[in-house]
Amino acid sequence: MTRKKRDVPPTERPENDPLFVHADSESYRSLQRRSMPRPERFALGRSLRKRVPRSALGDWKPPGDRPDPVALIRRSHQGRLASLIPIRVGRMIASPYGFLRGSAIVMAWDVAHLPATGIMPVVCGDAHLGNFGFYASPELDLVIDLNDFDEAHPGAWEWDLRRLTASIQVAGRRSGASERQCGDAVSACAAAYREELHFLAEEPLFLRSFQRLDVDRLHETATEKSLRGEIERAAKRARGRTSDRALPRFTTEPGTDDAEGRRMVDEPPLITHVSEAATRRIAEGLDRYLATLAPQWRRALGGYTLIDIVQKVVGVGSVGLRAYVALLEGSSPEDVVFLQLKQARRSVLAPFVHGNTAWHDHQGQRVVEYQQAVQTVSDPLLGWTTIDGLQYYVRQFRNMKGTIALDSIDAAALADYAGIVGHLLAKGHARTSGASMIAGYVGRSDKLDRALRRFARAYADQIEADHRALIRAVSKGLIPAELSASPSTPNTRSAS
């Protein structure tokens, strides 16, 4: 593909460009400025097709100046715990999907150099198929939505949609679907994204904020029997993933092993206790975290006492970054809350949005606020803190998190589920910026669907090639790897 001037990343255009629209623009900080009327926004979106034809979203050919993907991965290891990097690489080489999960930095470079419209809502930044799942609302309803926001940032909506459709193609191949069936799932995702954008663009701005998908509605939305069955099984598993039910799995009984109270169980190298000095510093950080919560939740959590802290390795992309689980006890040994602290670093999208200039003073706060912006309902205990100069976000560790096991559904159900996540991605984008313009651009025909179908297939080939390159680097001893039984496919993920 020959890149022309229109292919310049949207973030390299000046902000006075009328086609540069992003979620943190000044127009969202005052009630005294009238926004552009909806018909004009639709028209502006349609006009962008001249600048970036929808067919251009299907193009993928690695440019000559594309960085070595292994070099980018090694760059992402800077600042991580060296002892855990082999675990991370081992999870990435286990499968192409494992590679995709750990290589957000690679795809960020790739998509940022492809044609884009310049419409920039808050995006997930890592919107692959495995990052959609169940969790508990503050009312303890089981809902499904995007649920990983480490890379969340204002950015091009196309970036999220490209990553999601490529992940569908890779996941479909792994589960044995044919190329046509994988393409059908990608088309279903893109079509659902378009339809939801058009629907929400016509809704009052305020009402868009209340659109959500709970498990009962999800079951009704699914048309494939195998998907409905898996939804029921996944929902049952998720409802059992609560703090009180985690006690037998993660802790010893009070008084055992001469311990004064309940303790979490070590499972090195994935779960290990931290030193007494580190425990004190993390405890102080958790006290500061309380100030970031809404007053009612600060009071509720303030009734608990911190009794134990461990370091716990989770996921693929996060491995090597500092992550801790804290056990809090309430009025009885069975009244517990698990909190997870995860180190937050600059989003992989940030350099392509604002270069080396930092927009965010605290990366943990960035994760929390953008998660709350994109999700319809969020964990009420989301907050942030700083420990030893490193920035963290904090959330519940066991609040009914779960996901659909894709190895339990057939190709038709994959297409059904791909449509569901396409709706969810559109909902997230529409909550922050540019819904009418995106809807005007994507239109009602299947041109976008066909383009992304072409892109997903080509980029899935690229992921597989990059995966092979990482395997070669490991075999030559250029990068350490330790194979483990932890999740590296779209079908499983660690408890987090």
C-alpha positions in Angstrom: 0.0 0.0 0.0 1.3 3.4 -0.9 0.7 5.9 1.8 -0.5 9.3 0.7 -1.1 12.5 2.6 -4.6 11.4 3.6 -2.9 8.4 5.3 -1.2 10.6 7.9 -2.3 9.5 11.4 -5.2 11.7 12.5 -3.2 12.9 15.5 -0.6 14.5 13.3 -3.2 16.9 12.0 -3.7 20.3 13.7 -6.5 20.7 16.1 -8.0 23.5 14.1 -8.6 21.1 11.2 -12.4 20.8 11.0 -12.0 17.0 10.5 -10.0 16.6 13.7 -12.4 15.6 16.5 -11.3 14.0 19.7 -12.9 13.1 23.0 -10.9 15.6 25.1 -11.6 18.7 23.0 -12.5 22.0 24.7 -16.1 21.7 23.4 -16.7 19.1 26.1 -15.7 21.4 29.0 -18.3 24.1 28.8 -22.1 24.3 28.8 -21.9 27.7 27.1 -21.0 26.5 23.6 -23.6 25.0 21.3 -22.5 21.8 19.6 -22.8 21.1 15.9 -26.3 20.0 14.9 -26.8 16.3 14.3 -27.6 16.5 10.6 -24.3 18.5 10.0 -22.4 15.9 11.9 -23.8 13.1 9.8 -23.0 15.1 6.7 -19.4 15.8 7.9 -19.0 12.0 8.5 -20.2 11.3 5.0 -17.8 13.9 3.5 -14.9 12.0 5.1 -15.3 9.2 2.6 -13.7 11.5 0.0 -10.7 11.8 2.2 -10.6 8.2 3.4 -12.6 5.9 1.3 -14.2 3.1 3.3 -12.5 0.6 1.1 -9.2 1.9 2.3 -9.9 0.5 5.8 -9.4 -3.0 4.3 -5.8 -2.3 3.1 -2.9 -4.0 4.9 0.6 -4.5 3.6 3.5 -4.0 6.0 5.3 -0.8 5.0 9.0 -0.8 4.4 9.7 1.2 7.6 7.7 -1.1 9.8 9.7 -1.8 13.0 10.8 -5.3 13.9 7.9 -6.7 16.0 10.3 -8.6 18.3 12.2 -5.3 18.9 9.0 -3.6 19.8 8.1 -6.4 22.2 11.5 -6.1 23.8 11.0 -2.4 24.1 7.7 -3.0 26.0 9.6 -5.1 28.5 11.6 -2.1 29.7 10.6 -1.4 33.3 9.0 -4.8 33.9 10.2 -7.4 36.5 12.9 -9.3 34.6 12.1 -12.5 36.4 8.6 -12.5 34.9 9.5 -11.7 31.3 10.1 -15.3 30.4 6.6 -16.2 31.6 5.1 -13.4 29.5 7.0 -14.5 26.3 6.1 -18.1 27.0 2.4 -17.2 27.0 2.9 -15.2 23.8 4.6 -18.0 21.8 1.9 -20.6 22.9 -0.4 -19.5 20.0 -1.0 -16.7 17.6 -3.8 -15.5 19.8 -1.4 -15.4 22.8 0.9 -13.3 20.6 -1.9 -10.9 19.7 -2.8 -10.5 23.4 0.7 -9.5 24.3 1.6 -7.4 21.3 -0.6 -4.4 21.6 2.5 -2.2 21.1 3.0 -3.8 17.7 -0.5 -3.4 16.4 -0.7 0.2 17.8 2.2 1.1 15.5 0.6 -0.6 12.5 -2.9 0.8 12.8 -1.7 4.3 13.6 0.0 4.4 10.2 -3.1 3.3 8.3 -5.9 5.6 6.8 -8.2 7.0 9.5 -11.0 9.6 9.5 -9.7 11.7 12.5 -12.8 11.1 14.6 -11.4 10.2 18.0 -13.6 9.0 20.8 -12.2 7.3 23.9 -11.1 3.9 22.7 -10.2 0.7 24.5 -6.8 0.5 22.8 -6.8 -3.3 23.3 -10.2 -4.3 22.0 -9.6 -8.0 21.2 -12.2 -10.6 21.5 -11.0 -11.9 24.9 -11.3 -8.5 26.5 -15.1 -8.6 26.5 -16.7 -10.4 29.4 -19.0 -10.5 32.4 -18.7 -8.6 35.7 -21.0 -7.4 38.5 -22.6 -4.0 38.3 -22.8 -2.0 41.6 -26.3 -3.5 42.0 -24.8 -7.0 41.6 -26.5 -7.5 38.2 -24.3 -9.6 35.8 -23.5 -7.5 32.8 -21.2 -7.9 29.8 -19.0 -5.2 28.3 -15.4 -4.3 27.5 -13.5 -5.0 30.6 -9.8 -4.2 30.1 -8.6 -0.6 29.8 -4.9 -0.6 30.4 -4.4 1.0 27.0 -7.6 3.2 27.0 -7.0 6.6 25.4 -8.6 9.0 23.0 -7.9 7.6 19.6 -9.2 6.7 16.2 -12.3 4.5 16.4 -10.9 2.5 13.4 -8.0 1.4 15.7 -10.3 -0.5 18.0 -12.4 -2.0 15.2 -9.4 -3.2 13.3 -7.9 -4.9 16.4 -11.3 -6.5 17.3 -11.9 -7.9 13.8 -8.4 -9.2 13.4 -8.7 -11.0 16.8 -12.0 -12.6 15.6 -10.2 -13.9 12.5 -7.3 -15.3 14.6 -9.7 -16.8 17.2 -11.8 -18.4 14.4 -8.8 -20.0 12.8 -7.7 -21.4 16.2 -11.1 -22.9 16.8 -11.1 -24.7 13.4 -13.4 -22.3 11.5 -12.8 -22.0 7.7 -11.7 -18.7 6.2 -15.2 -18.1 4.9 -16.6 -18.7 8.4 -14.0 -16.4 10.0 -14.9 -13.8 7.4 -18.6 -14.1 8.2 -17.9 -13.5 11.9 -15.9 -10.4 11.0 -18.7 -9.1 8.8 -21.2 -9.7 11.6 -19.1 -7.7 13.9 -18.7 -4.8 11.5 -22.4 -4.8 10.6 -23.4 -4.8 14.2 -21.0 -1.9 14.9 -22.6 0.1 12.1 -26.2 -0.7 13.2 -25.5 0.2 16.8 -23.8 3.5 15.9 -26.8 4.5 13.7 -29.2 3.6 16.5 -27.3 5.5 19.2 -26.6 8.5 17.0 -30.3 9.1 16.9 -30.8 8.8 20.6 -30.6 11.8 23.0 -27.1 12.3 24.2 -28.0 11.6 27.9 -29.9 8.4 27.1 -26.8 6.9 25.4 -25.2 6.7 28.8 -27.7 4.1 30.0 -27.4 1.5 27.3 -26.2 -1.7 28.7 -26.3 -5.4 28.1 -27.0 -7.7 31.1 -26.9 -11.5 31.0 -30.6 -12.0 30.6 -30.8 -9.7 27.6 -27.6 -11.2 26.2 -29.2 -14.7 26.3 -32.2 -13.3 24.4 -30.0 -11.5 21.9 -28.0 -14.7 21.0 -29.6 -16.6 18.2 -27.4 -19.7 18.1 -28.2 -22.5 20.5 -24.6 -23.3 21.3 -23.9 -19.7 22.2 -27.0 -19.5 24.4 -25.8 -22.7 26.2 -22.3 -21.3 26.7 -23.8 -18.0 28.0 -25.7 -19.9 30.7 -22.5 -21.9 31.7 -20.3 -18.8 31.7 -22.8 -16.8 33.7 -23.1 -19.6 36.3 -19.3 -19.6 36.6 -19.1 -15.8 36.8 -21.7 -15.7 39.6 -19.5 -18.0 41.6 -16.5 -15.8 41.3 -17.0 -13.6 44.4 -14.7 -12.8 47.2 -16.3 -15.1 49.8 -16.2 -18.0 47.4 -12.5 -17.4 46.7 -11.5 -18.0 50.3 -11.0 -21.8 50.0 -9.1 -21.4 46.7 -6.8 -18.5 47.6 -6.4 -18.6 51.4 -5.6 -20.7 54.4 -8.1 -21.1 57.3 -7.4 -18.7 60.2 -5.1 -20.4 62.7 -3.5 -23.0 60.4 0.2 -23.2 59.9 0.7 -21.2 63.1 -0.6 -18.1 61.4 -2.4 -15.5 63.4 -5.1 -15.1 60.9 -6.2 -15.9 57.3 -3.4 -15.8 54.8 -3.3 -16.0 51.0 -1.6 -19.1 49.6 1.7 -18.9 47.7 1.9 -20.5 44.3 5.3 -19.4 43.0 6.2 -17.9 40.7 2.6 -16.8 39.9 1.5 -15.9 43.5 4.1 -14.8 46.1 4.1 -12.9 49.3 5.9 -9.5 49.3 8.3 -8.4 52.0 7.2 -6.7 55.2 8.6 -3.4 54.0 6.7 -3.7 50.7 3.6 -4.6 52.5 3.8 -1.4 54.6 4.3 0.7 51.4 1.4 -0.9 49.6 -0.8 -0.5 52.7 0.0 3.2 52.7 -0.8 3.3 49.0 -4.2 1.7 49.6 -4.9 4.3 52.2 -4.3 7.0 49.6 -6.4 5.1 47.1 -9.4 5.5 49.5 -9.4 9.2 48.7 -10.1 8.5 45.0 -13.4 6.7 45.7 -16.9 8.3 45.9 -17.7 9.1 49.6 -20.2 6.3 50.0 -17.8 3.6 48.8 -15.0 5.1 50.8 -17.1 4.7 53.9 -18.1 1.2 53.0 -14.6 0.0 52.3 -13.3 1.9 55.3 -15.0 -0.7 57.5 -12.6 -3.4 56.3 -9.0 -4.1 57.6 -6.1 -5.0 55.4 -4.8 -8.4 56.5 -2.6 -9.8 53.6 -0.9 -8.8 50.3 0.6 -11.0 47.6 2.1 -10.3 44.2 0.0 -12.1 41.5 0.8 -12.6 37.8 -2.2 -12.2 35.6 -3.0 -12.1 31.9 -0.5 -11.8 29.0 0.1 -8.2 28.2 0.4 -7.3 31.9 2.9 -9.9 32.9 6.0 -8.3 34.3 4.3 -5.2 35.5 3.7 -5.0 39.2 0.3 -6.5 40.2 -0.8 -7.2 43.7 -3.9 -8.7 45.4 -4.9 -7.4 48.8 -7.2 -9.3 51.2 -9.4 -7.2 53.4 -11.5 -8.5 56.3 -14.7 -7.0 57.6 -16.8 -7.8 60.6 -16.1 -11.6 60.5 -13.4 -13.9 58.9 -15.9 -14.7 56.1 -16.7 -11.1 55.3 -13.9 -10.3 52.9 -13.0 -8.2 49.9 -10.1 -8.9 47.5 -8.6 -5.8 45.8 -6.3 -5.9 42.8 -3.6 -3.3 42.3 -2.2 -3.1 38.7 0.7 -1.0 37.6 -0.4 1.5 34.9 1.9 2.9 32.3 1.4 5.2 29.3 -1.0 3.8 26.8 0.6 2.2 23.7 -1.6 4.6 21.7 -0.4 7.8 23.4 2.7 8.4 21.2 0.5 8.4 18.1 -2.0 10.8 19.7 0.2 13.4 21.3 3.8 12.4 20.8 6.1 12.7 23.8 3.9 15.2 25.6 2.1 13.7 28.5 -1.6 14.4 28.8 -2.1 12.5 32.0 -0.4 13.2 35.3 -1.4 9.8 36.6 -1.8 6.7 34.4 -3.9 4.9 37.0 -6.3 7.7 37.0 -6.4 7.6 33.2 -7.3 3.9 33.2 -10.1 4.5 35.7 -11.6 7.5 34.1 -11.6 6.1 30.6 -13.0 2.8 31.8 -15.9 4.7 33.5 -16.3 6.7 30.2 -16.6 3.6 28.0 -18.5 1.2 30.3 -22.1 1.7 31.0 -21.6 0.6 34.6 -18.3 0.1 36.3 -16.8 -1.4 39.4 -17.6 1.1 42.3 -14.3 0.4 43.9 -12.2 1.6 40.9 -9.6 4.1 42.1 -5.9 4.8 41.8 -2.7 5.4 43.9 1.0 5.7 43.7 3.5 3.4 45.4 7.3 3.8 45.3 6.9 6.3 42.5 4.9 3.8 40.3 1.3 4.5 39.4 -1.4 1.9 39.9 -5.1 1.5 39.4 -7.2 -0.5 41.9 -10.3 -2.6 41.4 -12.1 -5.5 42.8 -10.4 -8.8 42.1 -13.4 -11.1 42.4 -16.6 -9.4 41.3 -18.1 -12.1 39.1 -15.7 -11.7 36.2 -16.0 -14.2 33.5 -15.9 -14.7 29.7 -17.4 -16.8 26.9 -15.3 -20.0 26.3 -15.0 -19.8 22.5 -13.8 -23.4 22.2 -17.3 -24.5 23.3 -19.1 -22.8 20.4 -19.2 -23.5 16.6 -18.5 -21.2 13.7 -22.1 -19.9 13.5 -22.1 -19.1 17.2 -18.8 -17.3 16.8 -20.5 -15.0 14.2 -23.4 -14.5 16.6 -21.0 -13.5 19.4 -18.9 -11.3 17.1 -22.1 -9.3 16.4 -22.7 -8.9 20.1 -19.2 -7.5 20.8 -19.5 -5.3 17.7 -22.6 -3.7 19.4 -20.7 -3.3 22.6 -17.7 -1.6 21.0 -20.0 0.8 19.2 -21.8 1.6 22.5 -18.5 2.4 24.1 -17.4 4.7 21.4 -20.8 6.4 21.2 -20.6 7.3 24.9 -17.7 9.6 24.4 -17.5 11.4 21.1 -18.4 11.5 17.4 -21.2 9.0 17.2 -23.1 10.9 14.5 -20.0 11.5 12.4 -18.9 7.9 12.6 -22.4 6.8 11.7 -22.4 9.2 8.7 -19.1 7.8 7.6 -19.8 4.1 7.9 -23.2 4.4 6.3 -25.8 1.6 6.0 -24.3 -0.4 3.2 -21.9 -3.3 3.7 -18.8 -1.5 2.3 -17.2 -1.2 5.8 -18.0 -4.9 6.5 -16.3 -6.0 3.3 -13.3 -3.8 3.9 -12.7 -5.1 7.4 -13.2 -8.6 6.3 -10.3 -8.1 3.9 -8.2 -6.4 6.6 -8.8 -9.0 9.2 -7.7 -11.8 7.0 -4.6 -10.0 5.9 -3.7 -8.8 9.4 -4.3 -12.3 10.9 -1.6 -13.5 8.4 0.6 -10.8 9.8 0.0 -11.8 13.4 0.9 -15.4 12.5 4.1 -14.2 10.8 5.0 -12.1 13.8 4.3 -15.0 16.1 6.7 -17.1 14.1 9.3 -14.4 14.3 9.0 -14.4 18.1 9.4 -18.2 18.2 12.5 -17.9 16.1 14.0 -15.2 18.4 13.3 -17.5 21.4 14.9 -20.5 19.7 18.0 -18.4 19.0 18.2 -17.4 22.6 17.6 -13.7 21.8 14.7 -13.5 24.2 13.9 -15.7 27.2 10.7 -17.8 27.4 9.2 -20.1 29.9 6.2 -22.1 28.8 3.3 -22.2 31.3 -0.3 -23.4 31.6 -1.7 -20.0 31.8 -4.2 -18.5 29.4 -2.9 -17.6 26.0 -5.9 -18.3 23.9 -9.2 -16.5 23.5 -10.9 -19.3 25.4 -9.4 -18.8 28.8 -8.1 -16.0 30.9 -6.7 -15.6 34.4 -8.8 -14.6 37.3 -8.5 -10.8 37.5 
